[in-house]
Amino acid sequence: MDSKTAAPSINDAETIPSTSQTQFEAYAPAEPPSLWKVFKSQVGSKEGWWGDFDWKTMCLPSILHKQKTKTPFWGLNSRLPLGLAFIMGFQHSLAMVSGVVTPILIMTGSGPASLNLETADQQYLLSAALITSALLSLIQITRFKIWRTGYYLGTGLLSVVGPNFASIPATSAVIKNMYSTGYCSTNVLTDGTIEYLPCPRAWGAILGTAMVCSFFEIGMSFLPPKTIRRLFPPIVSGTTILLIGCSVISTALEDWAGGSGGCASRPATGYYSMCPNIDAPHPLPWGSPQFLGLGFLVFATIVLIENFGSPFMKSSQIVIGLIVGLIVAAACGYVDHSTIESAPPVTFLWVKTFPITVYGPAVIPFLIVFLDNMLESIGDITASCDVSGVEVDGEPFQRRIQGGLLADGINSFLAACMTISPLVTFAQNNGVVAMTRCANRIAGYCCCFFILIYGIFGKISSVFLAIPSSVLGGMNAFLFASVTVSGIRILAYLEWTRRDRFIVTCSLALGLGVTLVPSWFTHVFSYSGDNAALGGFLSAIETIVDTGYCIGSLMAIFLNLVIPAEWGPETMKELEEKEKREREEIRDGFINHSITEEHPLDELSTTRTINP
């Protein structure tokens, strides 16, 4: 707002003061108005479309305007000007789109832990991910009460959903197992390089397994959130999220250097002697300075926007960094335009399908994915309530948590039916709402509209497929590191008793160790008989143990259940104070002992008279 204006002309805007504890103070709960009636009342007036808003503060970089003005806060059901709703929805969609497409790009890309799908299949799945995200986000934003029960479906917040990053390490481990066991085919080239052939049936097996495992989250959503937190406390969720982030950063760095496929091993000759292959528009050896420079350009753009960008730019910094990198890559001849030219102008769901099966070795890894979904959603929905200015405790808050978990579970099942991996409520929602001060649900519907447009028009979604791996790597390094930091942030709230340190130490010892040396358990089982059930069981064990976040989280869950809370209850602060007191006592005792031996107290207390 301008300083001359005390309040926006739309009198329902909520300017809520910040506190040191939360982003916004909660306003008193009220019966939600009919958004359709609010929409109709605003359509016929200029004020209803544009209001009286300080566009300069919102759009210009912070270095271009020194005067700090207070931006109005638009609550869930405020009368947000419709033109502003479209703009807010558009920038929210830009902040979400990278999170929607990145998991699909990684899981369907090239390499021994990816599906190596044909370009047409990748184009379809990118569009399907965007369409699925747009349609199923409507469930979270709208919120439905289940008939004749006290349960809800959805949060009723501006909660956009998309493919969960936790699916990436689970899918990578499962696909790697599929190639090693012959479930997916490989080909040895004349130069000895292993070519991993496209494996669409593996995607069908992953979708079928996700369908079955989604009922775990659906069932758990009917438990009180306090019970879920007691079963899976922050020491478990923080360790799991930390290990998930660590397990995928290496993929981002490989892409940053040129690609994570066959070219990453730098063969001297053959099809993959250059990255991404010798038929690419501008192929170079893996690790070339040009690739590293492109990735660094994206990374540096994100850093600069965070420091000097406007609120609009900061909420879209990932996509802006990606666009800058893409423009430079296209100018230098690194972009393969054929992927855009071959993409269909318009597409939709089920244009391509995959045979649905259940893959036994993937069940436990995906159960842990849905466990991570629950733990992540509880934290994200809590943060969304906080920044949206609604209750963060009490019965209304508990109902939002329950509705959000149930919606994530059902959405994941529906997403698998729509040929997409499990979905989760995005944490990016909180950052965008906090920056723009817009938690309005009409803006959320506009966001879903734009994401739907990105998916339906195949030429738009295919742009992401044309982006060079090094550009994606620079972006993904930032995204995946933020996942790791989220785990560290959760662990930082622990009291760090001896029990906490022991559980985290054991979990990270296995989780990080397996992440760094992924083949350490590969040669334990040497069974080669005809018993398919036994072979599948041993393969499942190998997949679990060779997946860092999987074995680490299982260890954290087990130790948290078996180690009594009374064991080592002292916190780190208490132990440090105890050690300090012991050191002081030792020091004082040493001094007193020395004085007693060399100068007895009676001698020191006696006044001596020196004779002349």
N, C-alpha and C positions, 0 to 999 in steps of 0.2 A: 504494500500500500504506500502511496505517497504520504509525506508527512502532513500535507494539508487535509488529508482525508482520515477521519476518525475510524471509519468502518466501511466495509464494502457495501455497495448498494443492495446486494442480495443479502437481506438481513438475517438469513439463517446461517451465514458463515460463522464458524466457531473459532475465535482466537483464544487458544488455551495456553496459559503460561507454562513454560518449562520449569522443571524442578531438577535438583541434583540427583534425584533417585530415578526418575523416569523421563521419557521424552515428552510426554504430555500427561496432564492430570485427567483422570476419568470423570466424565460427566454423568449425572444421575441417569439410570436406565429409564428409557421411555418406550412406549409402544411404537415400533417402526411404522412410518407412514407408507402409503401406497406409492411406490416409485413411479408407477404408471400415471397416477394423478398428478404427481409433482412434474413429471415430464410434460404432460399435456398443458399444464398451467404456464410453462415457460416457453413453449414453442412459438407463441404468437407475439412475443415482444423482443425488442433489441436487447433490453436489459437481461431478459431470460437467456439470451444466447451468449452475450459477451460480458455483462456485468461492468464493474468498474475496477479493473485489476491492474496491478503494476507489472506490465509485461517486461519493462526494461530490467527490473531486478531479477526476473525469472530467467531471462534468456541471455543477457550479456555476461561475459566473464567477469569475475569478481574484481579484477584489477582495473576495469573500466568504469566502475562506479564506487566511490568511496563512502557515500552515505548509506548506512545500514538501516533498512526499513523492515518493519514487521510484516511478514506474509500471513494472510489469514489461513486458518486451519479449516479444511473442509472435512467434516465428519462423515460417518457412514451414510447418513440419510439427509445431509445438508442439501439446500437448493443450489447446487453447483451450476453455474452458467453452462449451457449445452456446448457452446463453442470451446470453452475451456475444458469441458469434459472430454471432447474429442482429442484435444491437444495433450491433456494429461494421460488419456488412454494410449495415445500414440507413443509417448515417451516411455510409458510403463511397458508397452510391448517391445520397444527397442531394448530395454533392460532385461527382458525375459528371453528374447529370441536366441541369444547365444547359449543360455542354459538349456534350451529345448533341443537345439540341433547338435550340440557338442557330443553328448553320449552316443547319439546315433552315428555321427561321423567316425567316432573311435571304434565302436563295436562292429561296424560294417566295413571298415577300411581294410588295409592290407597288412600282412604280417602273420606270424604263427599263432597269435592270440586274438585275431580278428576274423571276420567272416569272409573277407576277400570277395564281396559280392560284385556282380556286374554293375556297370554304371546305371542302367535302367532301374535295377532293384534299389540301389542307393538313392536315386532321385525320388522314387516312390516313397521310401521309408522316411526321408526328410519331410516330404509333404504330409505324409500320414502323421508324423510326430507333431507338426504344427497344428494340423486340423484337430487331432485328438486332444492336444493341450487346450485349444480354444473351447471346444465343446464341453469337456469335462470340468474345466475351470468354472463354468456356469453353475455347476452343482455346488461347489464350495462357496461361491459368492452369493447365490440365492438363498440357500439353506431351507430345507424342508423338514417339517415335523412329521414323524412317523405316526400314522393313524392309530389312535387309541393307546398310545404309549407316551412315556416321558422322554423318548429318545429323538435325536435329530440327525439329519443327514446334511453335512456341510457346516461351515463356520459362520457364514453370514458376514465375513470380512472380505476385504480386497485380497483374496488368496488365489493367485494363479498357480497352477500345477504344471509339472513337466517331468520327463524321465529323470529318475534318481541317479546321481553320480555313483552311489553305492553299487549299482548294477554293473558298472564298468569292470571292477576287479573280479566280481563273481562270474560275469560272462567271459572275461578273458581267460580265467582259470578253466572254465568248463570247455571253451572252444579249444584251448591248448590240449586238454585231455582228449577231445574228440579227434583232433588230428593225429595225436600219438597212438590212439587205439584203432585207427582206421575208420572211425565213424565218418570222418570227412577225408576226402582224397587229397593226395599230394603227388607231385611229379618231380623227378630228378632231372635237371637240365644237363646238357652235355658238359658244362663246365663244373658240374658237381653241386650247383646251387639247388636247394629244395624250393620248388614252387608250390605254394599253397593254393589249391584250386577253390573256386567259389563253392560255398556250402550253404545253400538256402535252407536245406532240411534242418541244419543246426539251429537256425533262427526259429523254425517251427517248434523244435524241441524246447528251446528256451521259453517261448511263449506259453506252451502247454504246462511247463513246470511252474511258471509264474502264476498261471491261472489257479493251479492247485494250492500253491503256497499263499496266495492272497487271502484265502479263508482264515489263515492264522491271524492276520491283522484285523480282519472283519470280526472274528470272535473276540479278540483281545480288546476291541474298541468298546465292548459292553462292560468291561471292568472299570471300576473307578480309576481315574488318572493317578490318584495317590497309591493305589495298589500296584499299578504298572511301574511307577517310580520306585516303589519299595523293592519290586522284583528286579528291576534294571536301573539301579541308581546311577548318578553321574559318573562314578568311577568306571562303570561298564560302558556307558554311552560315550564318554570322553575318550576312552582308550580305543573304542571301535572306530569313531570318526577320525581320530588321529591316524590310525593305521590305514584307513581307507584313503585318506589324502596322500600319505606317504607311498602307497602302492601304485598310484597313477601318475605321480610327478615324473617318474622316469620315462613314461610314454610321451609326455609333453616335451621333455628335453630331446628325445630322439626325433620327434617331429620337427622341433626347432632347428635341428642340425640337418634336416632334409627329408626325413621320413622314418617310420618305424617298421617298414616292410623289409623285403629282401635286400634292399640297397644299404641297410644299416650295417651289414657285415663287411661292406666295401670289397666285394669280389673284384678281382683284377679284370675279368672279362665276363661277357654274357649280358643277358637282358637287364639285370639289375646292377650292372657296373656303374651306372649313374642313377641319381635320384630325381624323380620317383622311379623312372626307367628310361631306357635309351630313346623311347619314342616320345618323350615329353617335349613340350615346346622349347624349353631351355634347360636341358639336363646338366647336372653337375655332380661331382663326387660328394658322398655324404660328409658333412662337416665342413663344407666349403664356406669361406668368409661371406660370400653373398647370401647364403641361407641364414647364417647367424645374424647378419645385418638386418635382414627382413624381419626376423623374429624380434630382434632388439628394438626395431622401430615401433612395432606394436606395443611392446612392453613399456618403452619410454613414453609413448603417447598416453598410455593409461596413467602413468605417474604424473605427467604434466597436467592432464585434465584434473586429476585429484587435487593438485595444488592451485591451479589457476582457473579452472573451468567454472561455469555458471551452474546453478542447481540442476538445470535441464541437462547440461553436458555431463555432470557427475553421475546422474542416474543412468546415463547411457554410455559410460566411459568404455565399457568392454566393446560394444558395437562400434563406437567411433574409432577406437584403436584398430579394430578389424577392418573398417572401411579405409582408414589411412594406409594400412599395410596392403590391402587389396589394390588400391589405386597405384601405389608405387610398384607393386609386383606386376600389374597389368602393363604399366608404362615400360617396364624393363623386360617384358616378354615371358614372364613366368606363368601366366594364366592360360589354361587350356580352354579356349572358347567353345570347343566342340561339345562339352558337357552342357552348356547353356543352350546351344543350338539344337541339340538332340532332345532336350526336355520337352514334354508335352505342354502346350499353352495352358490347358486346364486339366486338373486331375482331382481325384477324391479317394476316399477309403475303398479298400477291397478291389482296386484296379489290379493289384497283384496279391496273391495269397500264398501261404506257406503251410505245409502239412503239419498239423498239430499232434505232438506226441509228448510224453513225459519222460525226461532223461533222469534216471535214478541218481547218478553222481551229482546232479545239480540241485537236488532237493534241499540239503542242509545249507549249502551256500546261499540259496535264495530265501530260506527261512531267516537267515541272519540279515539278508537285505531287507526283509520286511520288518524285522526287529529294529534295524536302523531307521527304517521309515517311521516307525512309531516314536522312537526316542527323538528323532530329528523334528518330527511334526509337533510334538508337545512343546519343544523349545521354540520352534518358529511361530506356532500359534500364540504362545504366551507373549512373544516379542511383538507380534502383530496386534494383539489386544493392547499392549502397552503404547505403541506408537499411534494406534487408532483412537486412543482416548476412551476406551471402554474398560470394564472391570477386569482386573487381573487376579481376582480371587472370588470366592463365594459360588453360589449355585449357578448364576448365568455364565460365569467363566468355565465351570466344570462342564456345562452343556456344550459350550463351544468346542472344548477339547474333545469331548466324546463325538460330536458331530463331525469334527475334522478328521479324526482317526477313522471313523466309519466311512466317510467319503473317500479318503485315501485308499482304503482297502477295496471298496467297490469300484472306484476309478481304475485301480490297477488291474482288476479283473476285466473291466470293460476295455481298458487299453490293450490288454492281450488279445481280446476279441477283435480289436481294431488294428492288430498286427504291430503293437508297440510295447516296449518293455515297461516294467512297473513305474507308476507315477508317485510323486510326493509333492507336498506343498513347498514351494520355493522359498528359501531364506531371503532371496533378493527382494521380495515384496517389502520386507521391513525397512531396508535401506532406502528404497524409492519413496515410500510413504514418509519416512523421517525427513528426507531431503526436500520433497516437494510439498509436504504438509497437506497431502491429499489422500484421504482414506475412503473417498466416496465410492459407493458401489456402482453408480452410473459410469464413472470413469473406468471401473473394472470391466463393465460390459463393453465399453468402447475398446478397451485393451483386447478383449477376446475377439472382437470384430476384426481388428487389424491382424492379429495372429492367424485368424481363419483365412483372411485374404492372402497372407504370405504363403499359406499352405495350398490353397486351391489353385492359385496361379503358379504352375510348375516352373515357369521361367524364374520367378523370384526365389523359390526354395533351391533351385539348382545352382544359384550363385554361390551358396555355401559349399557346394561340392566342387566348384571350380577354384576355390581358394587354395593356394599352395600350402603344403604341410608346414613349412617353416613359419608362415604367418599364423596358422592355427596353433602351432607350438608356442609362439610367444604369448598368445592369448591364454591358452590352456595352462601354461606354467603359473600364471597369476590366479586363474580360477581354482586349480587343484591345490595350490598353496593356501588359498583362503579356506578350503575344506580342512586342511591340517591345522590351521590356526583356530578354527572353530572347535576342534577337539582339544587343543591346548587351553583354550579359554574355559571350556567346561571343567577340565582338570584343575585349573587354577583356583576354582572355588572350593576345592577339597581342603579339609583341615590338615591333610598330610600327616596323619598319625603313622606309627610304625606299620600298622595293618595296611593303610592305604599305599604306602611306599612299597611294601612287599607284593601286593596284588599287581600294581602297575609295573613293577620291575619284572615279575615273572611273565606278565602278558606281553610286554614290549620285547623281552628277550627272545621269545618265540616269534612274535608278529614281525618285528623289524628284521630279525635274523632270516626268516623265510623270505621276506621281501628282497633282501640283499642277495641271498643264495637260494633261489627258487627251486633248484633241483636237488636239494640235500636229501630229500626223502624218496626220490624217484626210484632208487634201486633196492629199496627194502623188500618189496614183494616181487617175486620172480615166477609167479604162477602163469602157466601157459597151457592149461588143460582145456577141456571142452565144456566145463561147467560155466554157462553164461551168467548164472546168478552169482556164483562166487567171484567170477571175474569182474562183474559190475560192482559188487560190494567192495572189493579191494581197490577198484578204480575210484570209487566214491571216497574211501579213506585217503587215498593219495591226493585227490583233488582238495579235500579239506585241509590236510596238513601242508600242502604246497601253496595254499592261499594265505598270505600273511594276516590280513584282517580277520579271516575266518578262524584260524587257530588261536590268534590273540584274543579275540572277543570271547570264544568258548572258554579259554583259560580264565579270563576275567570273571565271567559268569560263575564258573565252577568255584573259584577261590572265594568269591564274594559270598557264596552260599555256605561254604564249609568252614570258613575261618570265623570264629565268634567275634562279635563287635567289641568284646572286652579285651581282646588280645592286642596288646600294644596301644592303649587308648591315648597315650601322650601325643600331643601335636608337635609339629616341628618347632614352633615357638617355645613351647614348654620344654622341649628337650634342649634347645639352645640356652634357655635360661638356666636349666639344671646344670648343663656343662659349664656355663659361666660361673655359677656358684661353686661348683667343684674345683674349678681352676683357682678361684679366689681363696677357697679354703686350703687348698694345697700350698698356694703361695704364702698365705698368712701363717700356716703351720710351719712352713720351712723357715720363715723369718723368726717366728717365736722360738723354734727349736734352736736356731743358730744363736740367738741372744741368750737363751738359757745355758747353752754349753760354754760359750766363750765368756759371757759376762753374767754370772748369776744375779738374780734379781736383788738379793740382799746386798751384793757388792755394789750394784748400781744405785741402790737406794741409800747407801752409806755415804755420808759426806766426809771426804778425805781432807785432812789438814796437811799441807805441805810445809815441812820444817825448813827454815832457811839454813 
